[in-house]
């Protein structure tokens, strides 16, 4: 049974909602947009009465349920140990009736996950495990409706801000690796609790979970070794999709709950990118699509003529405000937009607060505007003698906001070094795009659709990004900013077996391009750093 | 590939050895005998070289192995998480070559268990988890040869001697249940270590394990609830065969090792009985066979005309020396055989030591001889006035060994109460046999073959057992004492997929007869207590 689903425009935000769930009170807006998917979950729900045992009927508990299902013509399910351990108590406390939950992730090998009380709603949990943030969504698996969302910082940040420092940490000892695993597990359980409070359900009503993340997050979460991910040639332990018992990964949901992780493309192109491509509608489209997930590593895919090329490029943490002299995250007081008019900068801050520092979209704007105004040349050098430029202890420096208007009373500035950080970052991204275009043998003008995903990608000013040469010069109408594409993709993988198959196909067919050994990359990278 | 196997007579002991393993030094005698089985293990061994990763070959580690297998035309195996977690380290430390172990337990769904060093022998562990004793065997899975055996007491005995007291203990709290599970797990790991020392191998060379036990032992070992096993109508949580990751049950072998448990027949007819029936050759025979596993509970099966009936009967602990005034286990000094000649008892003790007490086979002999000599009547009353019979604080008492000959200097005796215990025990067994004969509609004389298994069954004097009416009066040649049939069956299940299929078929087709609700049982039981 496949139900048509809809995506509805609501201001700038599109809702991802299957048609059953359009009641006004239950609508839930997700940031950004995703292509709607068919509701075809892997779990099946059976409301059954189970004959209780008696001296004339001595079958075991599991057989009682299985026999009812097979008598209805359903295939015989397997039952895992954690689900078995719950059955005797549940069947007796529920007086031999309830909702039997079966997973049909593998069509030929169904699994009995457990028995919920009569009328109880089975839920699914979708997790986007980012290097910096964790986003989680709760969806009804009887309707596909997303009923709650929650987010938190990735607590592994305490062990290292970026992926490589966490890999180093995990390599120190097995207990370090276990700590990294443990803190994320506890965070996800915390998010699950928060979602369950919002939806007024118990955690054991969650019968299935999906997790997407980059390859390092995926491996650390599963307790897989990451040493080989941190050393050339950076290979994964496994890239196939995994469908496991949730108990195996240590997540306490329904005892027999299942846990799905989509396939990985390569050491630095993870399942989160696969999920984003799904959410962006790549598998169903025949257009030429460029899809980017911008972050500390930027994953880039190019889809053309039914083929798919992907690469990963080290864009660094500048877009998250790191390595920028007065950089900061997009918190209140962060300069997020900059315009240069009539010889002066005007800025917009998060929350309209007095300026404290500059976040990623702000520094991008500032450099774009400064370049257009001639304060920066094509090599990134600041124009000596301009009233806003001076030489300070930080080297050549340009004032964005004078001390009179700032929160601290001191100037908010950017430096030549900051410009260089952005040149490196945008150069890496643009070079990745150019290498993929070369692999496909097309010009940028052939791209029908540019999908920009990720937190930074949602808030960056596309005109600025094009102006500084980070993104190719294409009509603005060809660009789409899709927000948390990985999170949307995770939800789709939770409610649609078709999307799982699409993910498996996509991962099998992708051609991964390793930039570090690409003969033209250094030259293209150098050119791409020009402003 | 099926290899013919042989069973060789060596004195009273038959060897269970596949033909490859007949080198004199490696022969291993198992107590008792078993029907030989074909060597067709579920694990497959592939000696392969694996292409290492490089900048031109960025496949993940798992795919490197899987691709080599599929290129050889083998089906694509799945890999569980614990096996995945080991792969990156192993492949690198073994310099990209080794013996890949794949389980083909499910023909259509092979599993990659791990990679052993080149030339390493993969071993299998067979465990017979008895209520009182645990026996373990180590077999080579490249040849089928049994290379070591070991045994220990079941440490759960500290929590209760019999099955019901352990069920009560487990019901107290989840931590009690976990303690029961934990002590057995540690014992089995200790036995595995002992076997590995004997075979000079590492524990991670064990790639598969099989465990047989009665239903309560099976459930407690797996952490399944047993409350419903201790209350009428005594149903199992699950009776299907289970094939699990060894890591799931907490057993540290090869990280990806598998763990197989054969099917259960009923709450009180467990997988150990199924294993015994396999070892006794029941599935392959067209004879009418009566098979008994005598213990605190005695499981009885009758095979006739291609049909199989089974029951369980509460024979009590008297045969293990419990509930007998001067009863003891078959330890040195235990009277194990008794003859009455010319007005006096003569006894034989374990180890030829001075008599301390009486073990199960001894009390059976004593009562049989005393009955024949007229010291006991058909109701079990002791003959007043006989020189060996007196009335003591223990009631009517018969002296077996005078104080002059005993270890303690005091008489070794049996009492009227002891006789009653044996009457209850043997009555329960005989009544079970009679009910099954009734179900099959045959007389005892139609039985071609009586298989008596279990520790007590191995040492009991068959003539005495027949004489007191515990077993039907058949020619001695129709009886076989097969020793630890359950252990032998466990080994067969380890090395033969055919025996697994036979076990599954047997468990599906068996007709379980519940004696407690059988209308004729009370009457038959009363009659069967007669001596």
Boltz contact constraints between the chains, C-beta under 6 A:
constraints:
  - contact:
      token1: [A, 53]
      token2: [B, 233]
      max_distance: 6.0
  - contact:
      token1: [A, 53]
      token2: [B, 235]
      max_distance: 6.0
  - contact:
      token1: [A, 54]
      token2: [B, 233]
      max_distance: 6.0
  - contact:
      token1: [A, 55]
      token2: [B, 233]
      max_distance: 6.0
  - contact:
      token1: [A, 55]
      token2: [B, 517]
      max_distance: 6.0
  - contact:
      token1: [A, 58]
      token2: [B, 233]
      max_distance: 6.0
  - contact:
      token1: [A, 58]
      token2: [B, 235]
      max_distance: 6.0
  - contact:
      token1: [A, 58]
      token2: [B, 266]
      max_distance: 6.0
  - contact:
      token1: [A, 60]
      token2: [B, 235]
      max_distance: 6.0
  - contact:
      token1: [A, 60]
      token2: [B, 236]
      max_distance: 6.0
  - contact:
      token1: [A, 60]
      token2: [B, 238]
      max_distance: 6.0
  - contact:
      token1: [A, 60]
      token2: [B, 239]
      max_distance: 6.0
  - contact:
      token1: [A, 61]
      token2: [B, 237]
      max_distance: 6.0
  - contact:
      token1: [A, 62]
      token2: [B, 238]
      max_distance: 6.0
  - contact:
      token1: [A, 81]
      token2: [B, 248]
      max_distance: 6.0
  - contact:
      token1: [A, 84]
      token2: [B, 224]
      max_distance: 6.0
  - contact:
      token1: [A, 84]
      token2: [B, 237]
      max_distance: 6.0
  - contact:
      token1: [A, 84]
      token2: [B, 238]
      max_distance: 6.0
  - contact:
      token1: [A, 85]
      token2: [B, 223]
      max_distance: 6.0
  - contact:
      token1: [A, 85]
      token2: [B, 224]
      max_distance: 6.0
  - contact:
      token1: [A, 87]
      token2: [B, 237]
      max_distance: 6.0
  - contact:
      token1: [A, 88]
      token2: [B, 225]
      max_distance: 6.0
  - contact:
      token1: [A, 88]
      token2: [B, 228]
      max_distance: 6.0
  - contact:
      token1: [A, 88]
      token2: [B, 237]
      max_distance: 6.0
  - contact:
      token1: [A, 223]
      token2: [B, 85]
      max_distance: 6.0
  - contact:
      token1: [A, 224]
      token2: [B, 84]
      max_distance: 6.0
  - contact:
      token1: [A, 224]
      token2: [B, 85]
      max_distance: 6.0
  - contact:
      token1: [A, 225]
      token2: [B, 88]
      max_distance: 6.0
  - contact:
      token1: [A, 228]
      token2: [B, 88]
      max_distance: 6.0
  - contact:
      token1: [A, 233]
      token2: [B, 53]
      max_distance: 6.0
  - contact:
      token1: [A, 233]
      token2: [B, 54]
      max_distance: 6.0
  - contact:
      token1: [A, 233]
      token2: [B, 55]
      max_distance: 6.0
  - contact:
      token1: [A, 233]
      token2: [B, 58]
      max_distance: 6.0
  - contact:
      token1: [A, 235]
      token2: [B, 53]
      max_distance: 6.0
  - contact:
      token1: [A, 235]
      token2: [B, 58]
      max_distance: 6.0
  - contact:
      token1: [A, 235]
      token2: [B, 60]
      max_distance: 6.0
  - contact:
      token1: [A, 236]
      token2: [B, 60]
      max_distance: 6.0
  - contact:
      token1: [A, 237]
      token2: [B, 61]
      max_distance: 6.0
  - contact:
      token1: [A, 237]
      token2: [B, 84]
      max_distance: 6.0
  - contact:
      token1: [A, 237]
      token2: [B, 87]
      max_distance: 6.0
  - contact:
      token1: [A, 237]
      token2: [B, 88]
      max_distance: 6.0
  - contact:
      token1: [A, 238]
      token2: [B, 60]
      max_distance: 6.0
  - contact:
      token1: [A, 238]
      token2: [B, 62]
      max_distance: 6.0
  - contact:
      token1: [A, 238]
      token2: [B, 84]
      max_distance: 6.0
  - contact:
      token1: [A, 239]
      token2: [B, 60]
      max_distance: 6.0
  - contact:
      token1: [A, 248]
      token2: [B, 81]
      max_distance: 6.0
  - contact:
      token1: [A, 266]
      token2: [B, 58]
      max_distance: 6.0
  - contact:
      token1: [A, 517]
      token2: [B, 55]
      max_distance: 6.0
